[in-house]
Amino acid sequence: MVQQLLEKYWEVSMGEGPNLQRFVERLAAGEFSELGDVSKADITAFLREVEAITIANIETKAEEGGPFAQMKEQVIDETRAQVASLIDAYGEAD
């Protein structure tokens, strides 16, 4: 299910721009019925995967140096906070 959710998220992001919170809100409301029943555990697993991918991308970008390196920890903390907030609202506690 995580792979299906990732694919749907990337598809939606390509058309509307990335907005993780809005996507999860829509997902939890059942808007993407073609995916079938999506449980809170599925949403949590999806969010954890997005978090891992995002942090890996941040770390890669930070390796380039400059402002990206300086902002790395702040952006990682913000990413983790956003995911934790979304899990609290729509997912299942780990």
LOBALO-792274 format. One record per residue (C-alpha): residue number from 0; residue in one letter; x, y, z. Coordinates in Angstrom, 3 decimals. Layout:
BEGIN
<r pos="NUM" code="A" X="X" Y="Y" Z="Z"/>
...
! end
This chain:
BEGIN
<r pos="0" code="M" X="0.000" Y="0.000" Z="0.000"/>
<r pos="1" code="V" X="2.859" Y="2.412" Z="0.775"/>
<r pos="2" code="Q" X="4.076" Y="2.233" Z="-2.825"/>
<r pos="3" code="Q" X="0.555" Y="2.946" Z="-4.122"/>
<r pos="4" code="L" X="0.238" Y="5.918" Z="-1.796"/>
<r pos="5" code="L" X="3.644" Y="7.261" Z="-2.835"/>
<r pos="6" code="E" X="2.724" Y="6.975" Z="-6.503"/>
<r pos="7" code="K" X="-0.575" Y="8.786" Z="-5.906"/>
<r pos="8" code="Y" X="1.184" Y="11.504" Z="-3.896"/>
<r pos="9" code="W" X="3.752" Y="12.102" Z="-6.662"/>
<r pos="10" code="E" X="0.945" Y="12.130" Z="-9.255"/>
<r pos="11" code="V" X="-1.058" Y="14.702" Z="-7.291"/>
<r pos="12" code="S" X="2.091" Y="16.738" Z="-6.577"/>
<r pos="13" code="M" X="2.949" Y="16.926" Z="-10.270"/>
<r pos="14" code="G" X="-0.441" Y="18.460" Z="-11.016"/>
<r pos="15" code="E" X="-0.935" Y="20.664" Z="-7.982"/>
<r pos="16" code="G" X="2.487" Y="21.062" Z="-6.418"/>
<r pos="17" code="P" X="3.625" Y="19.187" Z="-3.333"/>
<r pos="18" code="N" X="1.428" Y="19.673" Z="-0.274"/>
<r pos="19" code="L" X="1.783" Y="16.725" Z="2.086"/>
<r pos="20" code="Q" X="-0.743" Y="17.973" Z="4.617"/>
<r pos="21" code="R" X="-3.450" Y="18.552" Z="2.021"/>
<r pos="22" code="F" X="-2.780" Y="15.164" Z="0.423"/>
<r pos="23" code="V" X="-3.103" Y="13.355" Z="3.766"/>
<r pos="24" code="E" X="-6.284" Y="15.281" Z="4.584"/>
<r pos="25" code="R" X="-7.764" Y="14.232" Z="1.256"/>
<r pos="26" code="L" X="-6.549" Y="10.668" Z="1.719"/>
<r pos="27" code="A" X="-8.089" Y="10.403" Z="5.197"/>
<r pos="28" code="A" X="-11.369" Y="11.812" Z="3.848"/>
<r pos="29" code="G" X="-11.517" Y="8.958" Z="1.311"/>
<r pos="30" code="E" X="-11.040" Y="11.118" Z="-1.750"/>
<r pos="31" code="F" X="-8.779" Y="8.585" Z="-3.470"/>
<r pos="32" code="S" X="-11.235" Y="5.700" Z="-3.404"/>
<r pos="33" code="E" X="-9.423" Y="3.986" Z="-6.275"/>
<r pos="34" code="L" X="-6.756" Y="3.053" Z="-3.722"/>
<r pos="35" code="G" X="-9.269" Y="1.067" Z="-1.677"/>
<r pos="36" code="D" X="-9.506" Y="1.245" Z="2.084"/>
<r pos="37" code="V" X="-6.556" Y="3.132" Z="3.537"/>
<r pos="38" code="S" X="-6.041" Y="2.483" Z="7.237"/>
<r pos="39" code="K" X="-4.414" Y="4.727" Z="9.811"/>
<r pos="40" code="A" X="-1.508" Y="2.263" Z="9.825"/>
<r pos="41" code="D" X="-1.178" Y="2.713" Z="6.033"/>
<r pos="42" code="I" X="-1.135" Y="6.488" Z="6.435"/>
<r pos="43" code="T" X="1.519" Y="6.225" Z="9.133"/>
<r pos="44" code="A" X="3.696" Y="3.929" Z="7.004"/>
<r pos="45" code="F" X="3.304" Y="6.299" Z="4.038"/>
<r pos="46" code="L" X="4.249" Y="9.319" Z="6.151"/>
<r pos="47" code="R" X="7.306" Y="7.544" Z="7.575"/>
<r pos="48" code="E" X="8.444" Y="6.695" Z="4.053"/>
<r pos="49" code="V" X="7.942" Y="10.285" Z="2.862"/>
<r pos="50" code="E" X="9.877" Y="11.450" Z="5.921"/>
<r pos="51" code="A" X="12.788" Y="9.102" Z="5.129"/>
<r pos="52" code="I" X="12.890" Y="10.151" Z="1.469"/>
<r pos="53" code="T" X="12.694" Y="13.839" Z="2.349"/>
<r pos="54" code="I" X="15.457" Y="13.637" Z="4.959"/>
<r pos="55" code="A" X="17.687" Y="11.714" Z="2.545"/>
<r pos="56" code="N" X="17.129" Y="14.465" Z="-0.038"/>
<r pos="57" code="I" X="17.895" Y="17.175" Z="2.524"/>
<r pos="58" code="E" X="21.120" Y="15.424" Z="3.498"/>
<r pos="59" code="T" X="22.150" Y="15.043" Z="-0.140"/>
<r pos="60" code="K" X="21.470" Y="18.713" Z="-0.816"/>
<r pos="61" code="A" X="23.371" Y="19.725" Z="2.352"/>
<r pos="62" code="E" X="26.457" Y="17.919" Z="1.052"/>
<r pos="63" code="E" X="26.636" Y="20.593" Z="-1.646"/>
<r pos="64" code="G" X="27.503" Y="23.077" Z="1.108"/>
<r pos="65" code="G" X="26.488" Y="26.718" Z="1.282"/>
<r pos="66" code="P" X="23.116" Y="27.684" Z="2.703"/>
<r pos="67" code="F" X="21.784" Y="24.145" Z="2.328"/>
<r pos="68" code="A" X="24.379" Y="22.827" Z="4.756"/>
<r pos="69" code="Q" X="23.625" Y="25.599" Z="7.235"/>
<r pos="70" code="M" X="19.877" Y="24.937" Z="7.152"/>
<r pos="71" code="K" X="20.095" Y="21.133" Z="7.240"/>
<r pos="72" code="E" X="19.229" Y="20.505" Z="10.898"/>
<r pos="73" code="Q" X="16.449" Y="23.096" Z="10.950"/>
<r pos="74" code="V" X="14.795" Y="21.674" Z="7.849"/>
<r pos="75" code="I" X="15.118" Y="18.097" Z="9.119"/>
<r pos="76" code="D" X="13.527" Y="19.140" Z="12.432"/>
<r pos="77" code="E" X="10.689" Y="20.874" Z="10.572"/>
<r pos="78" code="T" X="10.134" Y="17.782" Z="8.422"/>
<r pos="79" code="R" X="10.008" Y="15.500" Z="11.452"/>
<r pos="80" code="A" X="7.610" Y="17.867" Z="13.243"/>
<r pos="81" code="Q" X="5.268" Y="18.011" Z="10.245"/>
<r pos="82" code="V" X="5.205" Y="14.234" Z="9.912"/>
<r pos="83" code="A" X="4.632" Y="13.770" Z="13.658"/>
<r pos="84" code="S" X="1.754" Y="16.254" Z="13.546"/>
<r pos="85" code="L" X="0.151" Y="14.474" Z="10.583"/>
<r pos="86" code="I" X="0.533" Y="11.090" Z="12.270"/>
<r pos="87" code="D" X="-1.093" Y="12.488" Z="15.416"/>
<r pos="88" code="A" X="-4.008" Y="13.779" Z="13.347"/>
<r pos="89" code="Y" X="-4.489" Y="11.035" Z="10.749"/>
<r pos="90" code="G" X="-2.267" Y="8.087" Z="11.528"/>
<r pos="91" code="E" X="-1.574" Y="5.545" Z="14.180"/>
<r pos="92" code="A" X="0.969" Y="5.973" Z="16.949"/>
<r pos="93" code="D" X="4.186" Y="4.073" Z="16.270"/>
! end
